[in-house]
Each structure stands twice: as structure tokens, then as C-alpha cells.
Amino acid sequence: MKNWMLGLALVSVIPACVTINIYFPAAAAEKAADKIIDDVWQLKNGAEKPDVNTNEPGTPAAK
Amino acid sequence: MKKILFSLMLLSTLLVSQFVAAAADMEVNTPAISAVKNSMQARHGQLAPFYASGAIGLTKDGYIAVKDANAVPLAQRGGLTGLVKSENADRANLYKEIAQANGHPEWQAEIQSTFAGRWIDKAQSGWWVQGAGGWTQK
């Protein structure tokens, strides 16, 4: 009886771990892609932040 | 027995909550990613007229390609080929670095296909983009 329950618990937990490892966060990836594309093509910051070119890798991002 | 079950449930809850926190945002602020981004940003000024003339276009796999070499004077074609090559090398590197920065090198292909869709979505009107049926003009 005990072994049966332990087995059931393992069977339900192990696939969950596998799922966690292979899951691709599509929404987060889209958000990241949009941010990078806006930077590379300078789509969102033309008038507001004309100093965008002075952003150096040395300046740590605020967030 | 109940204790074991309870701790297993607790463990799985912890794993799941950790995962949810990690999924909220992707890490894109590493020095390697910034370097590639700056390089691409600097190159974009040179590429922009070629996008506009239809000489190059955005491919469906997240890269760029020469679409119509005849749109470029012969003397500039060598330079354009070099630009496209450097841009694609940067893009490949970008996808790889993002996957690695997030601890999942195996995500590279999915990151690349996500970017492919977003580049095309954000392309300016008049630019050429590659769909399932070939090149179309936005």
C-alpha cells in the first residue's frame, strides 16, 4: 500500500519536472525580441532619447 | 507516509513557483548581448537603404538575405554581401547568447523563430519580407 502511494506520487511529480525543463517561455521571448529590435532599429526612442547612441556596455542597465 | 507525500507536494510547488518567477522575463542584459546589439545598431544605418530599395529582405528564419542584387550598382555589390554576412553572423550570435544567458542553450532555435516573426512584424512598409510563399513587400 505504502509503495503504491509513493509510486503514484513520484509518477505525478517527475513528469512535472521534465515539463518545467523543456517549457519555452514564448511570451517572455517575444517581449525580449521586441525590446532588442526596437533598440537595433531605433523604433521607439527617436525623439525622446536622442542620446541612445551613447549607451555603452559599461553603463549597467537600470533594471 | 503522509509526511513523504506532503514534502513531495511542497517540493513540486517550490519548483513550479521558482519556474514561474524565472519565466516572467528573459535575461537580455549581458555584456555579450549588448555588444552584439550595438554592432547591429551601428550597421543598421548602412543596411536601411538596401531594405528600402528591395536589394535585401528579412528571411523567415530570422536572418537577412540579398533579394535583388540588381537593385545595387555593381560596384557596391561586394560591400553589400559583406554587410549581409556580418549581420547574419551577429544575429546568429544574438540568438545563441540570449539562450545561454537564460541557462537554456537548447532554446536557441525557438528564440530565433520568435525573432524571425518579430523582425518581419516590425519591418517598415516597403521592405521585403519572406513568407511561406516567398518574398512579399510590406
N, CA and C atoms of all chains as a GROMACS GRO file, in nm:
protein
  603
    1MET      N    1   0.084  -0.121   0.000
    1MET     CA    2   0.000   0.000   0.000
    1MET      C    3   0.087   0.126   0.000
    2LYS      N    4   0.186   0.125   0.093
    2LYS     CA    5   0.274   0.242   0.101
    2LYS      C    6   0.352   0.263  -0.028
    3ASN      N    7   0.406   0.151  -0.079
    3ASN     CA    8   0.486   0.161  -0.201
    3ASN      C    9   0.402   0.212  -0.318
    4TRP      N   10   0.279   0.167  -0.318
    4TRP     CA   11   0.188   0.207  -0.427
    4TRP      C   12   0.167   0.359  -0.426
    5MET      N   13   0.148   0.413  -0.305
    5MET     CA   14   0.124   0.557  -0.295
    5MET      C   15   0.249   0.639  -0.330
    6LEU      N   16   0.362   0.588  -0.283
    6LEU     CA   17   0.488   0.657  -0.312
    6LEU      C   18   0.512   0.659  -0.464
    7GLY      N   19   0.484   0.542  -0.525
    7GLY     CA   20   0.500   0.532  -0.670
    7GLY      C   21   0.410   0.631  -0.742
    8LEU      N   22   0.288   0.642  -0.696
    8LEU     CA   23   0.194   0.735  -0.759
    8LEU      C   24   0.244   0.878  -0.746
    9ALA      N   25   0.295   0.911  -0.628
    9ALA     CA   26   0.345   1.047  -0.605
    9ALA      C   27   0.461   1.076  -0.699
   10LEU      N   28   0.553   0.981  -0.711
   10LEU     CA   29   0.669   1.002  -0.798
   10LEU      C   30   0.625   1.017  -0.943
   11VAL      N   31   0.532   0.932  -0.983
   11VAL     CA   32   0.484   0.936  -1.122
   11VAL      C   33   0.423   1.072  -1.154
   12SER      N   34   0.358   1.134  -1.055
   12SER     CA   35   0.296   1.264  -1.085
   12SER      C   36   0.395   1.380  -1.075
   13VAL      N   37   0.501   1.361  -0.998
   13VAL     CA   38   0.596   1.472  -0.980
   13VAL      C   39   0.703   1.473  -1.089
   14ILE      N   40   0.753   1.355  -1.125
   14ILE     CA   41   0.865   1.352  -1.221
   14ILE      C   42   0.831   1.415  -1.356
   15PRO      N   43   0.716   1.382  -1.417
   15PRO     CA   44   0.685   1.447  -1.546
   15PRO      C   45   0.674   1.598  -1.533
   16ALA      N   46   0.630   1.645  -1.416
   16ALA     CA   47   0.619   1.789  -1.396
   16ALA      C   48   0.757   1.853  -1.405
   17CYS      N   49   0.858   1.788  -1.348
   17CYS     CA   50   0.994   1.842  -1.354
   17CYS      C   51   1.043   1.847  -1.497
   18VAL      N   52   1.015   1.741  -1.573
   18VAL     CA   53   1.058   1.738  -1.712
   18VAL      C   54   0.992   1.851  -1.790
   19THR      N   55   0.863   1.870  -1.765
   19THR     CA   56   0.789   1.975  -1.834
   19THR      C   57   0.851   2.111  -1.804
   20ILE      N   58   0.887   2.131  -1.677
   20ILE     CA   59   0.946   2.258  -1.638
   20ILE      C   60   1.074   2.284  -1.717
   21ASN      N   61   1.153   2.179  -1.737
   21ASN     CA   62   1.281   2.199  -1.804
   21ASN      C   63   1.269   2.226  -1.952
   22ILE      N   64   1.165   2.174  -2.017
   22ILE     CA   65   1.161   2.192  -2.161
   22ILE      C   66   1.069   2.306  -2.204
   23TYR      N   67   0.995   2.362  -2.111
   23TYR     CA   68   0.898   2.466  -2.147
   23TYR      C   69   0.968   2.592  -2.196
   24PHE      N   70   0.925   2.642  -2.310
   24PHE     CA   71   0.984   2.764  -2.366
   24PHE      C   72   0.891   2.882  -2.339
   25PRO      N   73   0.937   2.986  -2.269
   25PRO     CA   74   0.850   3.099  -2.236
   25PRO      C   75   0.829   3.190  -2.356
   26ALA      N   76   0.732   3.157  -2.439
   26ALA     CA   77   0.713   3.227  -2.566
   26ALA      C   78   0.682   3.375  -2.546
   27ALA      N   79   0.598   3.407  -2.447
   27ALA     CA   80   0.559   3.547  -2.427
   27ALA      C   81   0.679   3.630  -2.384
   28ALA      N   82   0.758   3.576  -2.293
   28ALA     CA   83   0.877   3.648  -2.246
   28ALA      C   84   0.977   3.665  -2.361
   29ALA      N   85   0.986   3.564  -2.447
   29ALA     CA   86   1.079   3.571  -2.559
   29ALA      C   87   1.035   3.680  -2.657
   30GLU      N   88   0.904   3.690  -2.680
   30GLU     CA   89   0.854   3.794  -2.771
   30GLU      C   90   0.883   3.933  -2.717
   31LYS      N   91   0.863   3.946  -2.586
   31LYS     CA   92   0.887   4.074  -2.522
   31LYS      C   93   1.036   4.112  -2.535
   32ALA      N   94   1.121   4.015  -2.511
   32ALA     CA   95   1.265   4.039  -2.521
   32ALA      C   96   1.303   4.075  -2.665
   33ALA      N   97   1.244   4.002  -2.761
   33ALA     CA   98   1.273   4.028  -2.902
   33ALA      C   99   1.230   4.170  -2.940
   34ASP      N  100   1.110   4.209  -2.897
   34ASP     CA  101   1.060   4.343  -2.929
   34ASP      C  102   1.154   4.451  -2.875
   35LYS      N  103   1.201   4.429  -2.754
   35LYS     CA  104   1.289   4.528  -2.691
   35LYS      C  105   1.420   4.542  -2.770
   36ILE      N  106   1.476   4.429  -2.808
   36ILE     CA  107   1.603   4.431  -2.879
   36ILE      C  108   1.586   4.490  -3.019
   37ILE      N  109   1.477   4.453  -3.086
   37ILE     CA  110   1.453   4.505  -3.222
   37ILE      C  111   1.431   4.656  -3.217
   38ASP      N  112   1.356   4.703  -3.117
   38ASP     CA  113   1.335   4.848  -3.102
   38ASP      C  114   1.469   4.919  -3.085
   39ASP      N  115   1.560   4.858  -3.011
   39ASP     CA  116   1.692   4.918  -2.990
   39ASP      C  117   1.774   4.918  -3.118
   40VAL      N  118   1.777   4.803  -3.184
   40VAL     CA  119   1.862   4.790  -3.303
   40VAL      C  120   1.810   4.881  -3.416
   41TRP      N  121   1.680   4.885  -3.434
   41TRP     CA  122   1.622   4.967  -3.540
   41TRP      C  123   1.584   5.106  -3.491
   42GLN      N  124   1.605   5.132  -3.363
   42GLN     CA  125   1.576   5.261  -3.300
   42GLN      C  126   1.434   5.308  -3.332
   43LEU      N  127   1.339   5.220  -3.300
   43LEU     CA  128   1.200   5.248  -3.336
   43LEU      C  129   1.126   5.332  -3.233
   44LYS      N  130   1.159   5.314  -3.105
   44LYS     CA  131   1.078   5.377  -3.002
   44LYS      C  132   1.141   5.500  -2.940
   45ASN      N  133   1.267   5.527  -2.972
   45ASN     CA  134   1.336   5.627  -2.890
   45ASN      C  135   1.394   5.741  -2.972
   46GLY      N  136   1.342   5.762  -3.092
   46GLY     CA  137   1.397   5.866  -3.177
   46GLY      C  138   1.396   6.003  -3.113
   47ALA      N  139   1.276   6.054  -3.080
   47ALA     CA  140   1.266   6.192  -3.031
   47ALA      C  141   1.292   6.201  -2.880
   48GLU      N  142   1.249   6.095  -2.807
   48GLU     CA  143   1.256   6.106  -2.661
   48GLU      C  144   1.398   6.093  -2.607
   49LYS      N  145   1.472   6.000  -2.666
   49LYS     CA  146   1.606   5.976  -2.613
   49LYS      C  147   1.709   5.986  -2.724
   50PRO      N  148   1.742   6.108  -2.766
   50PRO     CA  149   1.837   6.122  -2.875
   50PRO      C  150   1.978   6.074  -2.837
   51ASP      N  151   2.003   6.052  -2.708
   51ASP     CA  152   2.136   6.010  -2.665
   51ASP      C  153   2.151   5.859  -2.664
   52VAL      N  154   2.063   5.789  -2.736
   52VAL     CA  155   2.065   5.643  -2.731
   52VAL      C  156   2.199   5.586  -2.778
   53ASN      N  157   2.265   5.659  -2.869
   53ASN     CA  158   2.392   5.609  -2.920
   53ASN      C  159   2.504   5.610  -2.818
   54THR      N  160   2.486   5.688  -2.714
   54THR     CA  161   2.592   5.698  -2.614
   54THR      C  162   2.581   5.586  -2.510
   55ASN      N  163   2.480   5.501  -2.522
   55ASN     CA  164   2.469   5.389  -2.428
   55ASN      C  165   2.586   5.294  -2.447
   56GLU      N  166   2.669   5.285  -2.349
   56GLU     CA  167   2.784   5.196  -2.356
   56GLU      C  168   2.756   5.071  -2.275
   57PRO      N  169   2.820   4.961  -2.311
   57PRO     CA  170   2.803   4.839  -2.231
   57PRO      C  171   2.846   4.861  -2.085
   58GLY      N  172   2.934   4.958  -2.064
   58GLY     CA  173   2.983   4.985  -1.929
   58GLY      C  174   2.876   5.039  -1.836
   59THR      N  175   2.773   5.103  -1.894
   59THR     CA  176   2.666   5.156  -1.809
   59THR      C  177   2.569   5.044  -1.779
   60PRO      N  178   2.564   4.999  -1.656
   60PRO     CA  179   2.472   4.890  -1.627
   60PRO      C  180   2.327   4.934  -1.645
   61ALA      N  181   2.248   4.846  -1.704
   61ALA     CA  182   2.108   4.882  -1.726
   61ALA      C  183   2.039   4.902  -1.592
   62ALA      N  184   1.944   4.993  -1.590
   62ALA     CA  185   1.881   5.032  -1.464
   62ALA      C  186   1.810   4.916  -1.395
   63LYS      N  187   1.751   4.824  -1.477
   63LYS     CA  188   1.675   4.720  -1.407
   63LYS      C  189   1.729   4.582  -1.420
   64MET      N  190   0.407   0.819   0.605
   64MET     CA  191   0.369   0.818   0.464
   64MET      C  192   0.311   0.951   0.421
   65LYS      N  193   0.222   1.002   0.504
   65LYS     CA  194   0.163   1.132   0.471
   65LYS      C  195   0.269   1.240   0.464
   66LYS      N  196   0.369   1.224   0.553
   66LYS     CA  197   0.477   1.323   0.556
   66LYS      C  198   0.552   1.325   0.422
   67ILE      N  199   0.579   1.205   0.372
   67ILE     CA  200   0.651   1.195   0.245
   67ILE      C  201   0.570   1.261   0.134
   68LEU      N  202   0.442   1.227   0.130
   68LEU     CA  203   0.355   1.285   0.027
   68LEU      C  204   0.352   1.436   0.038
   69PHE      N  205   0.341   1.483   0.163
   69PHE     CA  206   0.334   1.626   0.185
   69PHE      C  207   0.462   1.695   0.138
   70SER      N  208   0.577   1.635   0.172
   70SER     CA  209   0.702   1.701   0.132
   70SER      C  210   0.719   1.697  -0.019
   71LEU      N  211   0.670   1.590  -0.083
   71LEU     CA  212   0.677   1.585  -0.229
   71LEU      C  213   0.593   1.697  -0.292
   72MET      N  214   0.476   1.716  -0.234
   72MET     CA  215   0.389   1.822  -0.286
   72MET      C  216   0.452   1.958  -0.267
   73LEU      N  217   0.512   1.975  -0.150
   73LEU     CA  218   0.578   2.102  -0.120
   73LEU      C  219   0.692   2.128  -0.219
   74LEU      N  220   0.769   2.021  -0.244
   74LEU     CA  221   0.882   2.031  -0.335
   74LEU      C  222   0.836   2.072  -0.475
   75SER      N  223   0.729   2.005  -0.520
   75SER     CA  224   0.684   2.037  -0.656
   75SER      C  225   0.628   2.179  -0.662
   76THR      N  226   0.563   2.222  -0.555
   76THR     CA  227   0.512   2.360  -0.552
   76THR      C  228   0.629   2.459  -0.559
   77LEU      N  229   0.734   2.428  -0.485
   77LEU     CA  230   0.850   2.516  -0.486
   77LEU      C  231   0.912   2.524  -0.625
   78LEU      N  232   0.926   2.407  -0.688
   78LEU     CA  233   0.984   2.404  -0.823
   78LEU      C  234   0.901   2.487  -0.919
   79VAL      N  235   0.770   2.471  -0.909
   79VAL     CA  236   0.682   2.543  -1.001
   79VAL      C  237   0.689   2.693  -0.977
   80SER      N  238   0.690   2.736  -0.851
   80SER     CA  239   0.690   2.879  -0.824
   80SER      C  240   0.822   2.942  -0.870
   81GLN      N  241   0.930   2.866  -0.853
   81GLN     CA  242   1.060   2.915  -0.898
   81GLN      C  243   1.058   2.935  -1.049
   82PHE      N  244   0.999   2.839  -1.116
   82PHE     CA  245   0.992   2.844  -1.260
   82PHE      C  246   0.909   2.963  -1.307
   83VAL      N  247   0.796   2.987  -1.240
   83VAL     CA  248   0.709   3.098  -1.280
   83VAL      C  249   0.783   3.230  -1.265
   84ALA      N  250   0.860   3.244  -1.156
   84ALA     CA  251   0.936   3.367  -1.134
   84ALA      C  252   1.039   3.384  -1.246
   85ALA      N  253   1.102   3.273  -1.285
   85ALA     CA  254   1.206   3.281  -1.387
   85ALA      C  255   1.146   3.313  -1.524
   86ALA      N  256   1.021   3.274  -1.546
   86ALA     CA  257   0.961   3.290  -1.677
   86ALA      C  258   0.908   3.432  -1.700
   87ALA      N  259   0.900   3.512  -1.595
   87ALA     CA  260   0.841   3.644  -1.608
   87ALA      C  261   0.915   3.730  -1.710
   88ASP      N  262   1.045   3.720  -1.713
   88ASP     CA  263   1.124   3.799  -1.806
   88ASP      C  264   1.244   3.719  -1.854
   89MET      N  265   1.288   3.752  -1.973
   89MET     CA  266   1.408   3.686  -2.023
   89MET      C  267   1.527   3.776  -1.998
   90GLU      N  268   1.637   3.715  -1.966
   90GLU     CA  269   1.760   3.791  -1.942
   90GLU      C  270   1.818   3.835  -2.077
   91VAL      N  271   1.828   3.967  -2.097
   91VAL     CA  272   1.888   4.016  -2.222
   91VAL      C  273   1.993   4.123  -2.194
   92ASN      N  274   2.028   4.140  -2.068
   92ASN     CA  275   2.123   4.247  -2.034
   92ASN      C  276   2.262   4.195  -1.996
   93THR      N  277   2.318   4.111  -2.081
   93THR     CA  278   2.454   4.067  -2.054
   93THR      C  279   2.549   4.146  -2.144
   94PRO      N  280   2.676   4.156  -2.106
   94PRO     CA  281   2.773   4.230  -2.190
   94PRO      C  282   2.778   4.174  -2.333
   95ALA      N  283   2.770   4.042  -2.347
   95ALA     CA  284   2.778   3.982  -2.481
   95ALA      C  285   2.660   4.026  -2.567
   96ILE      N  286   2.541   4.025  -2.508
   96ILE     CA  287   2.421   4.065  -2.584
   96ILE      C  288   2.427   4.213  -2.619
   97SER      N  289   2.471   4.296  -2.525
   97SER     CA  290   2.483   4.440  -2.552
   97SER      C  291   2.582   4.466  -2.665
   98ALA      N  292   2.691   4.392  -2.666
   98ALA     CA  293   2.793   4.412  -2.770
   98ALA      C  294   2.736   4.380  -2.907
   99VAL      N  295   2.665   4.268  -2.918
   99VAL     CA  296   2.606   4.230  -3.047
   99VAL      C  297   2.502   4.334  -3.089
  100LYS      N  298   2.422   4.378  -2.993
  100LYS     CA  299   2.318   4.476  -3.021
  100LYS      C  300   2.378   4.607  -3.073
  101ASN      N  301   2.484   4.653  -3.008
  101ASN     CA  302   2.549   4.778  -3.053
  101ASN      C  303   2.605   4.763  -3.193
  102SER      N  304   2.663   4.647  -3.219
  102SER     CA  305   2.720   4.622  -3.351
  102SER      C  306   2.610   4.625  -3.458
  103MET      N  307   2.496   4.564  -3.427
  103MET     CA  308   2.385   4.561  -3.523
  103MET      C  309   2.324   4.699  -3.540
  104GLN      N  310   2.317   4.772  -3.429
  104GLN     CA  311   2.261   4.907  -3.435
  104GLN      C  312   2.348   4.996  -3.525
  105ALA      N  313   2.479   4.983  -3.511
  105ALA     CA  314   2.570   5.063  -3.591
  105ALA      C  315   2.560   5.027  -3.739
  106ARG      N  316   2.538   4.898  -3.767
  106ARG     CA  317   2.530   4.853  -3.906
  106ARG      C  318   2.397   4.890  -3.971
  107HIS      N  319   2.296   4.910  -3.890
  107HIS     CA  320   2.163   4.931  -3.947
  107HIS      C  321   2.157   5.054  -4.039
  108GLY      N  322   2.233   5.157  -4.004
  108GLY     CA  323   2.236   5.277  -4.089
  108GLY      C  324   2.278   5.245  -4.232
  109GLN      N  325   2.370   5.150  -4.245
  109GLN     CA  326   2.417   5.111  -4.378
  109GLN      C  327   2.318   5.019  -4.448
  110LEU      N  328   2.247   4.937  -4.368
  110LEU     CA  329   2.154   4.841  -4.428
  110LEU      C  330   2.022   4.904  -4.471
  111ALA      N  331   1.980   5.009  -4.397
  111ALA     CA  332   1.846   5.066  -4.419
  111ALA      C  333   1.816   5.099  -4.565
  112PRO      N  334   1.907   5.168  -4.638
  112PRO     CA  335   1.873   5.197  -4.779
  112PRO      C  336   1.856   5.072  -4.864
  113PHE      N  337   1.927   4.966  -4.828
  113PHE     CA  338   1.914   4.841  -4.905
  113PHE      C  339   1.781   4.770  -4.877
  114TYR      N  340   1.733   4.781  -4.751
  114TYR     CA  341   1.598   4.729  -4.722
  114TYR      C  342   1.497   4.805  -4.808
  115ALA      N  343   1.512   4.939  -4.810
  115ALA     CA  344   1.415   5.024  -4.878
  115ALA      C  345   1.414   4.999  -5.028
  116SER      N  346   1.532   4.970  -5.088
  116SER     CA  347   1.536   4.952  -5.233
  116SER      C  348   1.499   4.810  -5.274
  117GLY      N  349   1.483   4.721  -5.176
  117GLY     CA  350   1.449   4.583  -5.209
  117GLY      C  351   1.570   4.498  -5.244
  118ALA      N  352   1.689   4.554  -5.226
  118ALA     CA  353   1.810   4.476  -5.252
  118ALA      C  354   1.822   4.362  -5.153
  119ILE      N  355   1.783   4.389  -5.028
  119ILE     CA  356   1.785   4.285  -4.926
  119ILE      C  357   1.647   4.276  -4.861
  120GLY      N  358   1.622   4.164  -4.797
  120GLY     CA  359   1.496   4.145  -4.726
  120GLY      C  360   1.516   4.060  -4.603
  121LEU      N  361   1.408   4.052  -4.523
  121LEU     CA  362   1.412   3.974  -4.398
  121LEU      C  363   1.363   3.833  -4.426
  122THR      N  364   1.442   3.736  -4.390
  122THR     CA  365   1.402   3.598  -4.419
  122THR      C  366   1.313   3.543  -4.308
  123LYS      N  367   1.244   3.433  -4.342
  123LYS     CA  368   1.150   3.376  -4.246
  123LYS      C  369   1.221   3.303  -4.132
  124ASP      N  370   1.353   3.284  -4.146
  124ASP     CA  371   1.424   3.215  -4.038
  124ASP      C  372   1.507   3.310  -3.950
  125GLY      N  373   1.473   3.439  -3.956
  125GLY     CA  374   1.537   3.531  -3.862
  125GLY      C  375   1.668   3.592  -3.909
  126TYR      N  376   1.697   3.580  -4.039
  126TYR     CA  377   1.818   3.640  -4.093
  126TYR      C  378   1.780   3.742  -4.200
  127ILE      N  379   1.883   3.794  -4.270
  127ILE     CA  380   1.856   3.878  -4.386
  127ILE      C  381   1.924   3.813  -4.506
  128ALA      N  382   1.878   3.847  -4.626
  128ALA     CA  383   1.938   3.788  -4.746
  128ALA      C  384   1.932   3.889  -4.859
  129VAL      N  385   2.023   3.874  -4.955
  129VAL     CA  386   2.017   3.955  -5.076
  129VAL      C  387   1.900   3.903  -5.157
  130LYS      N  388   1.805   3.994  -5.185
  130LYS     CA  389   1.686   3.953  -5.260
  130LYS      C  390   1.700   3.989  -5.408
  131ASP      N  391   1.754   4.109  -5.432
  131ASP     CA  392   1.765   4.156  -5.570
  131ASP      C  393   1.896   4.233  -5.587
  132ALA      N  394   2.000   4.162  -5.624
  132ALA     CA  395   2.132   4.225  -5.636
  132ALA      C  396   2.131   4.332  -5.744
  133ASN      N  397   2.037   4.321  -5.839
  133ASN     CA  398   2.033   4.421  -5.948
  133ASN      C  399   1.990   4.558  -5.900
  134ALA      N  400   1.932   4.564  -5.779
  134ALA     CA  401   1.892   4.694  -5.724
  134ALA      C  402   2.013   4.773  -5.674
  135VAL      N  403   2.129   4.711  -5.678
  135VAL     CA  404   2.250   4.775  -5.626
  135VAL      C  405   2.351   4.790  -5.740
  136PRO      N  406   2.413   4.908  -5.752
  136PRO     CA  407   2.518   4.924  -5.853
  136PRO      C  408   2.627   4.818  -5.835
  137LEU      N  409   2.679   4.772  -5.946
  137LEU     CA  410   2.777   4.663  -5.945
  137LEU      C  411   2.889   4.688  -5.844
  138ALA      N  412   2.935   4.812  -5.837
  138ALA     CA  413   3.049   4.844  -5.751
  138ALA      C  414   3.018   4.822  -5.603
  139GLN      N  415   2.889   4.830  -5.569
  139GLN     CA  416   2.853   4.819  -5.426
  139GLN      C  417   2.817   4.677  -5.385
  140ARG      N  418   2.811   4.587  -5.482
  140ARG     CA  419   2.758   4.453  -5.450
  140ARG      C  420   2.847   4.375  -5.355
  141GLY      N  421   2.976   4.389  -5.374
  141GLY     CA  422   3.069   4.320  -5.284
  141GLY      C  423   3.051   4.366  -5.141
  142GLY      N  424   3.039   4.499  -5.126
  142GLY     CA  425   3.019   4.556  -4.992
  142GLY      C  426   2.890   4.507  -4.930
  143LEU      N  427   2.786   4.499  -5.011
  143LEU     CA  428   2.656   4.454  -4.960
  143LEU      C  429   2.664   4.309  -4.912
  144THR      N  430   2.730   4.224  -4.991
  144THR     CA  431   2.745   4.084  -4.950
  144THR      C  432   2.814   4.075  -4.814
  145GLY      N  433   2.917   4.156  -4.796
  145GLY     CA  434   2.989   4.158  -4.668
  145GLY      C  435   2.900   4.202  -4.553
  146LEU      N  436   2.820   4.307  -4.580
  146LEU     CA  437   2.728   4.358  -4.477
  146LEU      C  438   2.629   4.249  -4.435
  147VAL      N  439   2.572   4.181  -4.534
  147VAL     CA  440   2.471   4.078  -4.506
  147VAL      C  441   2.535   3.966  -4.424
  148LYS      N  442   2.657   3.930  -4.461
  148LYS     CA  443   2.726   3.823  -4.391
  148LYS      C  444   2.753   3.861  -4.245
  149SER      N  445   2.801   3.983  -4.224
  149SER     CA  446   2.829   4.028  -4.087
  149SER      C  447   2.701   4.036  -4.005
  150GLU      N  448   2.595   4.088  -4.069
  150GLU     CA  449   2.467   4.100  -3.997
  150GLU      C  450   2.416   3.962  -3.955
  151ASN      N  451   2.425   3.865  -4.045
  151ASN     CA  452   2.375   3.732  -4.011
  151ASN      C  453   2.460   3.665  -3.904
  152ALA      N  454   2.590   3.692  -3.907
  152ALA     CA  455   2.676   3.637  -3.802
  152ALA      C  456   2.636   3.696  -3.667
  153ASP      N  457   2.610   3.827  -3.665
  153ASP     CA  458   2.566   3.893  -3.541
  153ASP      C  459   2.433   3.836  -3.493
  154ARG      N  460   2.342   3.815  -3.587
  154ARG     CA  461   2.210   3.763  -3.550
  154ARG      C  462   2.220   3.624  -3.491
  155ALA      N  463   2.300   3.538  -3.554
  155ALA     CA  464   2.318   3.401  -3.501
  155ALA      C  465   2.375   3.408  -3.360
  156ASN      N  466   2.470   3.498  -3.343
  156ASN     CA  467   2.534   3.516  -3.213
  156ASN      C  468   2.433   3.567  -3.110
  157LEU      N  469   2.350   3.660  -3.152
  157LEU     CA  470   2.247   3.716  -3.063
  157LEU      C  471   2.154   3.607  -3.011
  158TYR      N  472   2.105   3.522  -3.102
  158TYR     CA  473   2.013   3.416  -3.061
  158TYR      C  474   2.081   3.319  -2.965
  159LYS      N  475   2.206   3.289  -2.995
  159LYS     CA  476   2.280   3.196  -2.910
  159LYS      C  477   2.304   3.256  -2.772
  160GLU      N  478   2.344   3.383  -2.770
  160GLU     CA  479   2.375   3.447  -2.641
  160GLU      C  480   2.251   3.461  -2.554
  161ILE      N  481   2.136   3.489  -2.614
  161ILE     CA  482   2.015   3.502  -2.533
  161ILE      C  483   1.980   3.366  -2.472
  162ALA      N  484   1.989   3.260  -2.552
  162ALA     CA  485   1.960   3.127  -2.500
  162ALA      C  486   2.053   3.093  -2.384
  163GLN      N  487   2.181   3.126  -2.402
  163GLN     CA  488   2.278   3.094  -2.297
  163GLN      C  489   2.258   3.179  -2.174
  164ALA      N  490   2.227   3.308  -2.194
  164ALA     CA  491   2.208   3.398  -2.080
  164ALA      C  492   2.092   3.351  -1.994
  165ASN      N  493   2.000   3.276  -2.052
  165ASN     CA  494   1.885   3.229  -1.977
  165ASN      C  495   1.901   3.084  -1.932
  166GLY      N  496   2.022   3.033  -1.948
  166GLY     CA  497   2.051   2.900  -1.897
  166GLY      C  498   1.989   2.787  -1.978
  167HIS      N  499   1.947   2.817  -2.100
  167HIS     CA  500   1.886   2.714  -2.185
  167HIS      C  501   1.940   2.723  -2.327
  168PRO      N  502   2.063   2.676  -2.349
  168PRO     CA  503   2.119   2.681  -2.485
  168PRO      C  504   2.027   2.616  -2.588
  169GLU      N  505   1.946   2.518  -2.542
  169GLU     CA  506   1.860   2.446  -2.637
  169GLU      C  507   1.742   2.532  -2.683
  170TRP      N  508   1.725   2.649  -2.626
  170TRP     CA  509   1.617   2.739  -2.669
  170TRP      C  510   1.655   2.820  -2.793
  171GLN      N  511   1.780   2.809  -2.836
  171GLN     CA  512   1.829   2.895  -2.943
  171GLN      C  513   1.737   2.895  -3.066
  172ALA      N  514   1.694   2.777  -3.109
  172ALA     CA  515   1.612   2.770  -3.229
  172ALA      C  516   1.477   2.839  -3.208
  173GLU      N  517   1.420   2.822  -3.089
  173GLU     CA  518   1.290   2.885  -3.063
  173GLU      C  519   1.304   3.037  -3.051
  174ILE      N  520   1.414   3.080  -2.991
  174ILE     CA  521   1.439   3.224  -2.982
  174ILE      C  522   1.454   3.282  -3.122
  175GLN      N  523   1.527   3.209  -3.205
  175GLN     CA  524   1.546   3.252  -3.344
  175GLN      C  525   1.413   3.263  -3.417
  176SER      N  526   1.325   3.166  -3.399
  176SER     CA  527   1.198   3.173  -3.473
  176SER      C  528   1.107   3.281  -3.415
  177THR      N  529   1.119   3.307  -3.284
  177THR     CA  530   1.044   3.419  -3.226
  177THR      C  531   1.091   3.550  -3.288
  178PHE      N  532   1.223   3.567  -3.296
  178PHE     CA  533   1.278   3.688  -3.357
  178PHE      C  534   1.235   3.700  -3.503
  179ALA      N  535   1.238   3.589  -3.575
  179ALA     CA  536   1.202   3.592  -3.716
  179ALA      C  537   1.066   3.658  -3.735
  180GLY      N  538   0.969   3.616  -3.653
  180GLY     CA  539   0.835   3.673  -3.662
  180GLY      C  540   0.832   3.820  -3.624
  181ARG      N  541   0.907   3.856  -3.522
  181ARG     CA  542   0.904   3.994  -3.473
  181ARG      C  543   0.976   4.089  -3.569
  182TRP      N  544   1.090   4.048  -3.627
  182TRP     CA  545   1.158   4.133  -3.726
  182TRP      C  546   1.060   4.167  -3.838
  183ILE      N  547   0.990   4.062  -3.887
  183ILE     CA  548   0.901   4.080  -4.001
  183ILE      C  549   0.782   4.168  -3.963
  184ASP      N  550   0.728   4.146  -3.843
  184ASP     CA  551   0.616   4.229  -3.797
  184ASP      C  552   0.654   4.376  -3.788
  185LYS      N  553   0.775   4.402  -3.745
  185LYS     CA  554   0.817   4.539  -3.720
  185LYS      C  555   0.883   4.605  -3.841
  186ALA      N  556   0.898   4.530  -3.949
  186ALA     CA  557   0.962   4.586  -4.069
  186ALA      C  558   0.881   4.704  -4.121
  187GLN      N  559   0.952   4.803  -4.175
  187GLN     CA  560   0.884   4.921  -4.228
  187GLN      C  561   0.810   4.886  -4.357
  188SER      N  562   0.709   4.967  -4.388
  188SER     CA  563   0.637   4.938  -4.511
  188SER      C  564   0.728   4.970  -4.628
  189GLY      N  565   0.721   4.886  -4.730
  189GLY     CA  566   0.810   4.898  -4.844
  189GLY      C  567   0.924   4.796  -4.839
  190TRP      N  568   0.952   4.746  -4.721
  190TRP     CA  569   1.059   4.646  -4.708
  190TRP      C  570   1.008   4.510  -4.755
  191TRP      N  571   1.102   4.425  -4.797
  191TRP     CA  572   1.065   4.292  -4.844
  191TRP      C  573   1.086   4.190  -4.733
  192VAL      N  574   0.986   4.105  -4.716
  192VAL     CA  575   0.996   4.002  -4.614
  192VAL      C  576   0.958   3.867  -4.674
  193GLN      N  577   1.014   3.763  -4.617
  193GLN     CA  578   0.992   3.629  -4.672
  193GLN      C  579   0.881   3.559  -4.594
  194GLY      N  580   0.778   3.516  -4.666
  194GLY     CA  581   0.672   3.437  -4.602
  194GLY      C  582   0.679   3.294  -4.653
  195ALA      N  583   0.575   3.216  -4.622
  195ALA     CA  584   0.574   3.077  -4.664
  195ALA      C  585   0.577   3.067  -4.817
  196GLY      N  586   0.514   3.164  -4.885
  196GLY     CA  587   0.505   3.158  -5.031
  196GLY      C  588   0.612   3.237  -5.104
  197GLY      N  589   0.714   3.284  -5.033
  197GLY     CA  590   0.820   3.360  -5.098
  197GLY      C  591   0.824   3.504  -5.052
  198TRP      N  592   0.887   3.591  -5.130
  198TRP     CA  593   0.907   3.730  -5.092
  198TRP      C  594   0.778   3.812  -5.114
  199THR      N  595   0.746   3.895  -5.013
  199THR     CA  596   0.637   3.990  -5.031
  199THR      C  597   0.683   4.126  -4.980
  200GLN      N  598   0.621   4.228  -5.034
  200GLN     CA  599   0.657   4.364  -4.991
  200GLN      C  600   0.556   4.413  -4.888
  201LYS      N  601   0.608   4.467  -4.778
  201LYS     CA  602   0.516   4.515  -4.674
  201LYS      C  603   0.455   4.648  -4.715
   0.00000   0.00000   0.00000
